[in-house]
């Protein structure tokens, strides 16, 4: 039996709701499992006041928490199961994400292992703080191009195992590009046609 592709998506207070829903819909259509985990709570409120009740939450904040994950001491999360990680924006959300030493270590581990690391809009600032954007091309958030070393004008940019998107309004295209990088153009194009994504 073919192993299911699984992506980790940590969700914190202040996330952007539109980005989350668009990504989940597109990846689900492609048959990709997205493990949305609340940090640190199951109930997570988005930046527009929409509150979600998630299936589970994990307390991941410090480097020690990350080390517990590696040792298998935190139930419900096995990093070896994941194909990659997706970080989403939100004016408050990305600031919370980038303060998590555990998420930083997970992102760096995945990145160095060649696993998929994808970030949309303001979450790029988290990747920058994590130190993995050196010599990498990115689709910088609108109005913040000068904050990045190699910004590109494309709405979605792929540079090796790194996928970035510049804005909330491009989250469908971002999700399709993730599908393409994992399952190929044929599957991605089929989803684009089905959802009328240009």
C-alpha angles and dihedrals in degrees: 000000000000114000114244117245110240129192126193117227114180112203124203135177112285096034119151109257097204093054092050096049094045092050093046094049095049096044093045090053088054092052093249115142115226115200103207107194124186116228109236101336137043091226109068126178120211127219092260094052098261110139123207129199107213128200092242147357135207130202104234116157115116135050087250089059088054091051089052089054090052090050092048092244095129109070121225100032126084112169092202090067094063128091089199148311135268123205119194132200137243124147093251098027099063091051090055092046094052091053091060109098089190093057089045091055093046092050092048092047093050092044093051091046090055093248121145116279113184129177132179129208114316093009086079087077088061090054090048091053090047088059101236101115098076110131090357127128114231140180096239121212114265111278094011100079093120091059091071133068099226109017119177130201095227116108091231125025129193118199110171109299092348122096121182135178128197104216150018091247090061096054093109091055089045091054092047090052089052089053091048092051091052105033105017138251097292094062092041093051091050090055091046090054093046094050095036092239112168 
